[in-house]
Amino acid sequence: MNASKQPLVIIAAANADEASAQNLRQALLDRGVRVAMAADVGVAEKKARLIVLCSPASLKCQPLNNFLEDFVWPNGMHHVHVVGLESERPVLPMALRAERRSNGAFWTLPRPPVIGALYNDTMSLEHLADDIAHECSTDSSATLARTAASSVARRPLATGLAAACALMLGVSVWQADQISAYQDEAEDAKAFSSRLLTDITQHLPNTARRETLIRLADDLTETYLTASAAGLSDDELGRRARLFNLIGEARDVHGDPEGAREAFSAAFELTQALLDRAPNNMQRVYDHAQSAYWVGNQAYRSGDLMTADRYFDIYAQMADVLIAGEPGNPSYQAEQGYAALNRGVIELESGSPLTAATLFSQAADRFGDGLVQAGVVGVSDLGNTLGWLADAQRETGDMGAARSSRERQLALYQEQLAQAPGDSRTLVKVAHTRAQIASLATDMGEDEQGAQFLDLALDSVNALYEASPDNDRYARLYVSLIFQRAQIALMRDDLIRAQLLIGEARRLAARTNENGENDGRFLSRSAALTLSASLALKAGSYDTAVLEATQAVSAGEQSVAAGFETARPYLAEASYVRAEALSALGQQGEADMMYRSALNQIALIAEPRPMSALDLEARIAWRMGDVSRALQVRQSLLELGYARRSFLAFWSEVDQANTAESGVSQGG
């Protein structure tokens, strides 16, 4: 073969392994391979192939590591190949495992392929030299991964896990050291895996990214989910449980809910086994409660309320056991509060607001009983619980109690804001809570107070939005508040204020997100156009109302098709406004079609439907001639204390018209 066209092969080894390196060099020269020793070439060109003989001595050989740093870090790892001395699982020198960045930190490098092992015999030397010479004679750009591929396929799990770990970005150099050391020490896959699990569960959260767990998850799941816990020590069970919880969190973050639930369930079974061994151990009760929470939380977020309810009940039972064991323990008291909160959420979303309200009250009482002041739970925990309580109370029809809960929530956040006036997160919480109070006040017929709360909220959020116009969270809340305030202006016949607000809403609705696309999550053209149509209808501009409402319907359909269910109420209202405008223009056939379309959209709004949707349903039923249904829904709303100005005005006109019609009939 033509040696001049071959890539140069460089052999690098520790001083203690010089004899083996020279033997390999001679064997390659005998086969016509261009080969040199590292000490003879210095730093070679990029396309040179580097063969590194790895042994325990290579870990501590400074000249070898210096050469590898000069060769590998500038040129990459594309042409680096490893040969194990007396081992098929070689220990890598530090320079092949981590690169020092300009800031002094280390970054883990991809593991180079192991192309074979060199033992103190002629056969292994000849086989290795043949493989290298064959690869060099075929294609100068080929890598020497052929023998590595076949070797990996035969490796036990322990080696596979080590290879996976060595590929992780963000794994600390300390961990890499441990992994390499354990490869030498481990007698079998089980021993290696056990020690690896120890270091991962103790150090991974602070030293590596979640991607590490994702890469390990497949191997671990396959191995440990089918393993019996009977013969494992308590420490081993605990490590595996913690690891599976970490894997569950990682998979959850990476959009794999089924994989997350599988991992959380595995952790639950392991903590159950630990608890069975020591049922009176409070720490094990606590750990099992956390496992139950994670399974329940994942099920809840996946829409499986039945499974969520079952595991949240277990969580609550564990919390009760903790309190029975140590009634004065603040941490256990907090667990009891969280348990009540979780169960309340399930009850509320399962259609039992009365039960939910009771559970939320229990949680709020528990959190408010000195736990916030003691720092055991945060202000946000109590504030969030009061928000859930208000929602449950509103669904039971007790709007006065709901408003009281929201006012408690607002006072809590205002106190927090007084301690840190510039905190944007607290400002957002205050604004959001004011908007909720405004909504309740408006539904109770106190639209003037509602407008005042909204104006205060708008001032705060507008300041945040103006300072950070690219902040999506501020934009979403700002647009929502504008919509809410414009609706009140329309109800109060403040058409100029409504027009100004709607103009601002439409301006924001034309914004694009960072990808240049309209973001239906908060820049809802449907909402802005529906307000415009309502304004035109209120002003008697029926043709304009039809045009605006038609565009609003189209935008709403696009938003719903894209998965934004929050657009459906706007779609229903836009259809209703279009129907009202068409009816005013005498186009009753088209109007009836739009009324039916609005009813269809209302039927698709998730239960429990908001009072505003029931308000719309009652009006449409009246327009469609379904008097019985209209009066039934109207009466239900009145009994709940619903007293929106627009609702009362509509039915006042209906009652006046009925009275007038009755008078004409009697007079005739």
NURO-58196 format. One record per residue (C-alpha): x, y, z. Coordinates in steps of 0.25 Angstrom, whole numbers, padded with zeros to 4 digits, always signed. Layout:
<nodes>
XYZ/...
</nodes>
This chain:
<nodes>
+0000+0000+0000/+0004+0014-0002/+0009+0019+0012/+0009+0034+0007/-0006+0034+0006/-0009+0028+0020/-0012+0036+0032/-0001+0037+0043/-0003+0028+0055/+0002+0033+0068/+0004+0024+0080/+0003+0031+0094/+0005+0024+0107/+0010+0026+0121/+0025+0024+0124/+0022+0011+0131/+0015+0006+0119/+0027+0009+0109/+0030-0005+0106/+0016-0009+0102/+0015+0004+0093/+0028+0001+0086/+0023-0014+0083/+0011-0008+0077/+0019+0002+0069/+0028-0009+0063/+0016-0018+0060/+0009-0006+0052/+0023-0003+0045/+0023-0017+0041/+0010-0016+0034/+0014-0003+0027/+0006+0007+0035/+0012+0021+0037/+0014+0021+0052/+0021+0030+0062/+0022+0031+0077/+0016+0043+0084/+0030+0048+0089/+0035+0049+0075/+0024+0057+0068/+0020+0067+0079/+0006+0072+0075/+0002+0066+0062/-0008+0070+0051/-0023+0069+0053/-0024+0057+0044/-0014+0048+0051/-0019+0036+0058/-0016+0036+0073/-0015+0022+0080/-0015+0024+0095/-0011+0012+0103/-0018+0013+0116/-0015+0007+0129/-0015+0011+0144/-0002+0017+0142/-0007+0027+0131/-0016+0034+0141/-0004+0039+0149/+0006+0041+0137/+0007+0056+0135/+0015+0056+0122/+0004+0048+0116/-0007+0057+0121/+0001+0069+0116/+0002+0063+0102/-0013+0059+0102/-0017+0073+0106/-0009+0079+0095/-0014+0069+0085/-0029+0067+0089/-0034+0080+0094/-0031+0088+0081/-0033+0077+0071/-0045+0070+0077/-0048+0055+0080/-0051+0051+0065/-0038+0043+0063/-0035+0038+0078/-0036+0023+0080/-0033+0016+0093/-0026+0002+0096/-0027-0004+0109/-0015-0010+0116/-0018-0023+0122/-0033-0019+0122/-0045-0017+0113/-0050-0006+0122/-0038+0003+0122/-0037+0015+0132/-0036+0028+0124/-0026+0039+0127/-0032+0052+0132/-0029+0059+0119/-0038+0049+0111/-0050+0051+0121/-0051+0066+0123/-0046+0079+0117/-0043+0091+0125/-0050+0103+0119/-0045+0118+0119/-0052+0121+0133/-0045+0109+0139/-0057+0100+0140/-0056+0086+0134/-0066+0081+0123/-0068+0066+0121/-0063+0061+0108/-0070+0049+0100/-0063+0036+0102/-0054+0032+0091/-0056+0018+0085/-0049+0006+0092/-0043-0002+0080/-0038-0013+0087/-0029-0019+0099/-0014-0022+0099/-0009-0033+0108/+0005-0038+0111/+0004-0048+0100/+0007-0049+0085/-0007-0052+0080/-0014-0039+0085/-0003-0031+0080/-0004-0037+0066/-0020-0036+0066/-0019-0021+0070/-0008-0018+0060/-0016-0025+0049/-0029-0017+0052/-0022-0004+0052/-0014-0007+0039/-0027-0011+0033/-0035+0002+0036/-0023+0010+0032/-0022+0003+0018/-0037+0005+0015/-0041+0020+0017/-0033+0031+0023/-0045+0037+0029/-0050+0025+0035/-0051+0023+0050/-0046+0011+0058/-0060+0008+0064/-0062-0005+0058/-0056-0014+0069/-0062-0004+0079/-0076-0006+0074/-0075-0021+0075/-0069-0020+0089/-0080-0011+0094/-0091-0021+0090/-0085-0031+0099/-0082-0022+0111/-0090-0024+0124/-0099-0013+0129/-0088-0008+0138/-0080-0004+0126/-0092+0002+0119/-0095+0011+0130/-0081+0016+0131/-0081+0019+0116/-0094+0026+0118/-0089+0034+0130/-0076+0038+0122/-0084+0044+0111/-0092+0053+0120/-0090+0068+0119/-0089+0074+0132/-0084+0062+0140/-0073+0067+0150/-0059+0063+0148/-0060+0057+0162/-0071+0047+0157/-0063+0043+0145/-0051+0040+0155/-0061+0031+0163/-0067+0024+0151/-0053+0021+0145/-0048+0016+0159/-0061+0007+0161/-0059+0001+0147/-0046-0005+0153/-0052-0009+0166/-0065-0014+0162/-0065-0029+0161/-0079-0030+0154/-0090-0021+0149/-0098-0021+0162/-0086-0016+0170/-0083-0006+0160/-0097-0001+0159/-0099+0000+0174/-0087+0009+0176/-0091+0017+0164/-0105+0019+0170/-0099+0024+0183/-0091+0035+0176/-0102+0039+0167/-0113+0040+0177/-0103+0048+0187/-0096+0057+0177/-0104+0058+0164/-0114+0069+0167/-0103+0079+0170/-0093+0074+0160/-0100+0070+0147/-0112+0073+0139/-0125+0066+0137/-0120+0061+0124/-0111+0051+0132/-0123+0044+0138/-0130+0044+0124/-0118+0036+0118/-0118+0027+0130/-0133+0025+0131/-0134+0014+0121/-0123+0005+0126/-0127+0007+0140/-0142+0005+0138/-0140-0008+0130/-0131-0013+0141/-0137-0009+0154/-0152-0009+0151/-0152-0024+0150/-0143-0026+0162/-0148-0031+0175/-0146-0023+0187/-0146-0034+0196/-0131-0036+0197/-0127-0022+0196/-0122-0014+0208/-0129-0002+0213/-0118+0008+0208/-0119+0001+0194/-0135+0003+0194/-0134+0017+0199/-0123+0021+0188/-0132+0014+0177/-0144+0022+0182/-0137+0035+0181/-0132+0032+0168/-0145+0028+0162/-0151+0041+0168/-0140+0049+0161/-0142+0041+0148/-0157+0044+0149/-0155+0059+0150/-0145+0059+0139/-0155+0052+0130/-0166+0061+0134/-0157+0073+0130/-0154+0067+0117/-0169+0064+0113/-0170+0050+0116/-0181+0048+0125/-0183+0033+0124/-0168+0031+0127/-0169+0041+0138/-0181+0033+0145/-0174+0020+0143/-0162+0025+0150/-0170+0032+0161/-0178+0019+0163/-0165+0011+0164/-0160+0020+0175/-0174+0019+0182/-0172+0003+0182/-0158+0005+0188/-0162+0014+0199/-0174+0005+0202/-0164-0006+0204/-0155+0002+0213/-0168+0006+0221/-0172-0008+0222/-0159-0012+0229/-0160-0001+0239/-0175+0004+0240/-0172+0013+0252/-0160+0020+0246/-0165+0035+0244/-0155+0038+0233/-0159+0026+0225/-0174+0030+0227/-0170+0044+0222/-0162+0039+0210/-0174+0030+0206/-0183+0042+0207/-0174+0049+0197/-0174+0038+0187/-0189+0037+0188/-0190+0052+0185/-0181+0051+0172/-0190+0039+0167/-0202+0047+0170/-0197+0060+0164/-0193+0054+0151/-0206+0047+0150/-0214+0060+0152/-0206+0067+0142/-0209+0056+0132/-0224+0057+0135/-0225+0044+0142/-0233+0049+0154/-0236+0036+0159/-0222+0031+0161/-0218+0045+0166/-0229+0044+0177/-0224+0030+0181/-0210+0035+0183/-0213+0048+0189/-0222+0040+0199/-0209+0032+0203/-0202+0045+0204/-0212+0050+0214/-0212+0037+0222/-0197+0038+0223/-0198+0052+0228/-0208+0048+0239/-0198+0037+0243/-0187+0048+0244/-0196+0057+0253/-0201+0045+0262/-0186+0042+0264/-0181+0056+0266/-0193+0066+0268/-0184+0078+0270/-0175+0076+0258/-0177+0089+0249/-0172+0081+0237/-0182+0070+0239/-0193+0080+0241/-0190+0086+0228/-0191+0073+0221/-0205+0072+0227/-0208+0085+0221/-0202+0081+0207/-0210+0068+0207/-0223+0075+0210/-0220+0085+0199/-0217+0074+0189/-0230+0066+0192/-0238+0079+0191/-0232+0082+0177/-0237+0068+0173/-0251+0070+0179/-0253+0083+0172/-0249+0078+0159/-0258+0065+0161/-0270+0074+0163/-0271+0075+0178/-0268+0089+0181/-0274+0088+0195/-0265+0077+0200/-0253+0085+0193/-0257+0097+0200/-0256+0090+0214/-0242+0084+0210/-0237+0097+0206/-0242+0104+0218/-0234+0093+0226/-0222+0095+0218/-0223+0110+0220/-0225+0109+0235/-0213+0100+0236/-0204+0109+0228/-0209+0121+0235/-0206+0115+0249/-0192+0121+0251/-0186+0113+0240/-0184+0125+0231/-0178+0133+0242/-0169+0121+0246/-0164+0120+0231/-0169+0106+0230/-0178+0109+0218/-0177+0121+0209/-0187+0133+0208/-0189+0128+0194/-0194+0115+0200/-0205+0121+0208/-0208+0131+0197/-0210+0120+0187/-0219+0112+0196/-0228+0124+0199/-0229+0126+0184/-0234+0111+0182/-0243+0114+0194/-0249+0126+0187/-0251+0118+0174/-0258+0107+0182/-0267+0117+0189/-0271+0124+0176/-0275+0111+0170/-0284+0108+0182/-0290+0121+0179/-0285+0128+0192/-0279+0140+0185/-0278+0148+0198/-0269+0137+0204/-0261+0136+0191/-0259+0151+0191/-0255+0151+0206/-0245+0140+0203/-0239+0148+0191/-0238+0160+0200/-0230+0152+0211/-0221+0147+0199/-0219+0162+0195/-0216+0166+0209/-0206+0155+0210/-0199+0159+0197/-0199+0174+0200/-0192+0172+0213/-0182+0164+0206/-0181+0175+0196/-0179+0185+0207/-0166+0178+0211/-0161+0178+0197/-0168+0189+0189/-0160+0186+0176/-0162+0171+0175/-0169+0169+0161/-0174+0155+0165/-0182+0160+0177/-0187+0172+0168/-0192+0162+0158/-0199+0154+0170/-0206+0167+0175/-0210+0171+0161/-0216+0157+0158/-0223+0156+0172/-0229+0170+0169/-0234+0165+0156/-0241+0154+0163/-0248+0163+0173/-0252+0172+0162/-0259+0160+0155/-0266+0156+0167/-0270+0170+0170/-0275+0172+0156/-0283+0159+0157/-0289+0164+0169/-0294+0177+0162/-0283+0185+0169/-0277+0189+0155/-0272+0203+0161/-0263+0195+0171/-0259+0185+0160/-0254+0197+0152/-0246+0203+0163/-0239+0190+0166/-0236+0188+0151/-0231+0202+0150/-0221+0199+0161/-0217+0186+0155/-0215+0192+0141/-0206+0203+0147/-0197+0193+0153/-0196+0183+0141/-0195+0195+0131/-0182+0199+0139/-0177+0185+0138/-0180+0184+0124/-0175+0197+0119/-0161+0194+0127/-0161+0180+0120/-0169+0179+0108/-0164+0166+0103/-0168+0159+0116/-0179+0150+0112/-0185+0148+0126/-0187+0163+0128/-0193+0164+0114/-0203+0153+0116/-0208+0159+0129/-0208+0173+0124/-0217+0169+0112/-0226+0161+0121/-0228+0173+0130/-0231+0182+0118/-0241+0172+0113/-0248+0172+0127/-0247+0187+0129/-0253+0189+0115/-0265+0180+0118/-0268+0188+0130/-0267+0201+0122/-0277+0195+0112/-0287+0191+0123/-0286+0205+0129/-0288+0211+0115/-0275+0218+0116/-0273+0216+0101/-0261+0226+0100/-0253+0218+0111/-0257+0205+0105/-0252+0210+0091/-0239+0214+0096/-0237+0201+0104/-0241+0193+0092/-0231+0200+0083/-0220+0197+0092/-0224+0182+0093/-0224+0182+0077/-0211+0188+0077/-0205+0177+0086/-0213+0166+0079/-0205+0170+0066/-0192+0167+0074/-0183+0155+0069/-0175+0146+0078/-0160+0144+0077/-0163+0134+0066/-0170+0144+0058/-0184+0137+0060/-0196+0142+0066/-0197+0136+0080/-0211+0131+0083/-0208+0129+0097/-0210+0144+0101/-0211+0152+0088/-0225+0147+0085/-0230+0154+0073/-0243+0148+0076/-0244+0155+0090/-0241+0168+0084/-0250+0167+0072/-0261+0162+0081/-0260+0175+0089/-0260+0183+0076/-0272+0176+0071/-0279+0178+0085/-0276+0193+0085/-0281+0195+0070/-0294+0187+0075/-0295+0196+0087/-0294+0209+0078/-0304+0203+0068/-0294+0201+0057/-0299+0188+0053/-0292+0186+0040/-0279+0189+0047/-0283+0179+0058/-0285+0168+0048/-0272+0170+0041/-0264+0171+0054/-0271+0159+0060/-0269+0151+0047/-0254+0153+0049/-0255+0150+0063/-0262+0137+0061/-0251+0133+0050/-0240+0137+0060/-0246+0129+0071/-0248+0117+0063/-0233+0117+0059/-0229+0119+0074/-0238+0107+0078/-0232+0099+0067/-0218+0102+0071/-0222+0096+0085/-0225+0109+0093/-0238+0106+0100/-0238+0119+0107/-0242+0125+0094/-0255+0117+0094/-0263+0127+0103/-0259+0138+0093/-0263+0130+0081/-0277+0127+0088/-0279+0142+0091/-0274+0146+0077/-0285+0137+0071/-0295+0143+0080/-0291+0157+0077/-0292+0154+0062/-0305+0148+0064/-0310+0160+0071/-0305+0170+0060/-0311+0161+0049/-0325+0160+0056/-0324+0176+0057/-0322+0176+0042/-0334+0167+0040/-0326+0155+0036/-0333+0146+0045/-0329+0133+0038/-0314+0135+0039/-0316+0141+0053/-0322+0128+0058/-0311+0120+0052/-0301+0128+0060/-0309+0127+0072/-0308+0112+0071/-0293+0112+0068/-0292+0120+0081/-0299+0110+0089/-0291+0099+0083/-0278+0106+0088/-0284+0108+0102/-0287+0093+0103/-0272+0091+0100/-0267+0100+0111/-0261+0091+0122/-0270+0089+0134/-0272+0096+0143/-0276+0107+0134/-0274+0121+0138/-0286+0129+0142/-0284+0138+0130/-0285+0126+0121/-0298+0123+0127/-0303+0137+0126/-0300+0136+0111/-0307+0123+0110/-0320+0129+0117/-0320+0140+0107/-0319+0132+0095/-0329+0122+0100/-0339+0134+0101/-0335+0139+0087/-0337+0125+0081/-0351+0124+0088/-0347+0113+0099/-0354+0121+0109/-0354+0110+0120/-0339+0108+0119/-0336+0123+0119/-0344+0126+0131/-0338+0114+0138/-0324+0118+0136/-0328+0132+0140/-0334+0128+0153/-0322+0120+0156/-0312+0131+0154/-0321+0141+0162/-0321+0131+0174/-0306+0130+0173/-0305+0145+0175/-0301+0148+0160/-0304+0162+0158/-0296+0167+0146/-0301+0181+0140/-0302+0175+0126/-0310+0163+0131/-0320+0171+0139/-0321+0181+0128/-0325+0170+0118/-0335+0164+0127/-0341+0177+0131/-0343+0180+0116/-0350+0166+0114/-0359+0169+0126/-0363+0183+0121/-0366+0177+0108/-0374+0166+0114/-0382+0176+0123/-0384+0185+0111/-0389+0174+0102/-0398+0169+0113/-0404+0183+0115/-0407+0184+0100/-0414+0171+0100/-0422+0174+0112/-0426+0188+0106/-0430+0182+0093/
</nodes>
